[in-house]
Amino acid sequence: MNQNLSPGNNNQNQSQETEKAQDVAAQFIPAGYEEYTQLNIGDTIFDTPKAPKQKLTHAKIFLRGKVIHSPLLKADEIIVYRVVITCCAADGMPLGIVVKLPEKSDFQPDEWVGVEGTVQLLPFDEKLKSIDPIAAMVPPEKIYPYFTAAKAYQVQPPREEYLFP
């Protein structure tokens, strides 16, 4: 009997194919773009020595994360977020970036997306402070990252969905 047809091997093959797809997704960064995570952008807007603000605002950036919609945003805006874990899952905190899409989208909540574009640092709009993933990204000088996407599309989740500082 062909061992590849057995149910156990079929599940194992599917698992391996999923892992390969996630590896490919994790490695895919469009030509000319640098991948930033929400954590990298947070370091930058809080102006840590390893990530000066000028580097962020003059770069072509690829950002990956899950989608959140909010009635406080415009129809062509979404939040792209990832969960940051510093110790354990119980302390996980979503960090998100407001993304202006090239056009209104049909992205579903918690769908994984990749966006290519640029970041501006804008004065913080106080109406956004009720959106947890955004409020966590506002430094004392009350600015926040606003991502303008040239392209936005569905992607596979990375192998590690969570970010760790």
C-alpha positions as CSV (number, residue, x, y, z in Angstrom):
1,M,0.0,0.0,0.0
2,N,1.3,3.5,-0.8
3,Q,2.1,5.2,2.4
4,N,1.4,8.7,1.1
5,L,-2.3,7.8,1.0
6,S,-2.6,7.0,4.7
7,P,-4.5,9.6,6.7
8,G,-1.6,10.2,9.1
9,N,0.8,11.0,6.3
10,N,-1.8,13.2,4.5
11,N,-2.2,15.3,7.7
12,Q,1.6,15.5,8.1
13,N,2.0,16.5,4.4
14,Q,-0.6,19.3,4.8
15,S,1.2,20.5,8.0
16,Q,4.5,20.6,6.1
17,E,2.9,22.5,3.2
18,T,1.4,25.0,5.6
19,E,4.8,25.5,7.3
20,K,6.4,26.0,3.8
21,A,3.7,28.6,2.9
22,Q,4.3,30.4,6.2
23,D,8.1,30.4,5.6
24,V,7.6,31.8,2.1
25,A,5.3,34.5,3.5
26,A,7.8,35.4,6.2
27,Q,10.5,35.7,3.7
28,F,8.5,37.8,1.1
29,I,9.5,41.4,1.2
30,P,8.8,43.4,-1.9
31,A,11.9,44.7,-3.8
32,G,12.9,48.1,-2.6
33,Y,11.0,47.8,0.7
34,E,12.3,47.3,4.2
35,E,10.1,45.2,6.5
36,Y,9.1,47.0,9.8
37,T,7.0,45.5,12.5
38,Q,4.7,47.5,14.8
39,L,7.4,47.1,17.4
40,N,10.1,48.6,15.2
41,I,7.8,51.5,14.4
42,G,7.1,52.0,18.1
43,D,10.8,52.1,18.9
44,T,11.1,54.7,16.2
45,I,8.4,57.0,17.3
46,F,9.6,56.8,20.9
47,D,13.0,57.7,19.3
48,T,15.1,55.0,20.7
49,P,18.8,55.2,19.7
50,K,18.5,52.1,17.5
51,A,15.7,53.6,15.4
52,P,15.8,57.4,14.7
53,K,12.6,58.9,13.4
54,Q,14.3,60.2,10.2
55,K,14.9,56.6,9.1
56,L,11.3,55.7,9.4
57,T,9.8,58.7,7.6
58,H,12.2,58.4,4.6
59,A,11.8,54.7,3.9
60,K,9.7,52.5,1.7
61,I,8.1,50.1,4.2
62,F,6.5,46.7,4.1
63,L,4.2,46.1,7.1
64,R,2.3,42.9,7.9
65,G,-0.4,42.3,10.5
66,K,-4.1,41.7,11.2
67,V,-6.9,44.0,10.4
68,I,-9.1,46.0,12.7
69,H,-11.9,48.2,11.5
70,S,-13.2,51.1,13.5
71,P,-16.1,53.5,13.0
72,L,-13.7,56.3,14.1
73,L,-11.7,55.8,10.9
74,K,-12.5,56.8,7.3
75,A,-13.8,54.2,4.8
76,D,-10.4,53.8,3.2
77,E,-8.5,53.3,6.5
78,I,-7.9,50.2,8.6
79,I,-5.7,49.4,11.6
80,V,-2.9,46.8,11.0
81,Y,-1.8,45.3,14.3
82,R,0.2,42.6,15.9
83,V,0.2,41.4,19.5
84,V,3.4,42.1,21.5
85,I,4.2,39.7,24.3
86,T,6.9,40.7,26.9
87,C,6.5,37.8,29.4
88,C,3.5,35.5,28.7
89,A,0.3,35.5,26.7
90,A,-1.6,37.1,29.5
91,D,0.4,40.3,29.1
92,G,-0.1,40.4,25.3
93,M,-0.8,43.9,24.0
94,P,-1.9,44.8,20.5
95,L,0.1,47.5,18.7
96,G,-1.4,48.9,15.6
97,I,-0.8,51.4,12.9
98,V,-3.5,53.4,11.0
99,V,-3.2,52.5,7.3
100,K,-4.7,54.6,4.5
101,L,-5.5,52.1,1.8
102,P,-5.2,52.9,-1.9
103,E,-8.9,52.3,-2.1
104,K,-11.7,51.0,0.1
105,S,-11.2,47.3,0.8
106,D,-13.1,44.2,1.8
107,F,-10.5,43.0,4.3
108,Q,-12.1,41.1,7.1
109,P,-11.4,41.7,10.8
110,D,-8.3,39.6,11.9
111,E,-7.4,38.8,8.3
112,W,-3.6,39.0,7.7
113,V,-2.6,41.7,5.3
114,G,0.6,43.1,3.9
115,V,0.9,46.8,3.0
116,E,3.6,48.6,1.1
117,G,4.0,52.3,1.5
118,T,5.4,55.1,3.6
119,V,4.9,56.4,7.1
120,Q,4.3,60.0,8.3
121,L,4.3,61.1,11.9
122,L,1.1,63.2,12.5
123,P,-0.3,65.0,15.5
124,F,-2.3,62.6,17.5
125,D,-6.1,62.8,17.0
126,E,-7.6,62.4,20.4
127,K,-10.7,60.7,19.1
128,L,-8.4,57.7,18.3
129,K,-7.4,57.2,22.0
130,S,-10.3,54.7,22.5
131,I,-8.7,52.3,20.0
132,D,-6.3,50.2,22.1
133,P,-3.8,49.2,19.5
134,I,-3.4,52.9,18.5
135,A,-3.3,54.4,22.0
136,A,-0.3,52.2,22.9
137,M,1.7,53.8,20.0
138,V,1.5,57.4,21.1
139,P,4.6,58.9,22.6
140,P,4.6,61.8,25.1
141,E,4.9,64.4,22.2
142,K,1.5,63.2,21.0
143,I,2.4,62.1,17.5
144,Y,1.4,58.8,15.8
145,P,2.5,56.9,12.8
146,Y,0.1,57.2,9.8
147,F,0.9,54.7,7.0
148,T,-0.1,55.5,3.4
149,A,-0.3,52.3,1.4
150,A,0.5,52.1,-2.3
151,K,-0.5,48.4,-2.2
152,A,-2.5,46.3,0.2
153,Y,-3.2,42.6,-0.1
154,Q,-3.9,39.4,1.9
155,V,-0.9,37.5,3.1
156,Q,-0.3,34.3,5.0
157,P,0.4,34.8,8.7
158,P,4.1,34.6,9.6
159,R,5.4,31.5,11.4
160,E,5.5,33.5,14.6
161,E,2.4,35.7,14.8
162,Y,3.4,37.4,18.0
163,L,6.2,40.0,18.5
164,F,8.6,39.8,21.3
165,P,10.8,42.8,22.4
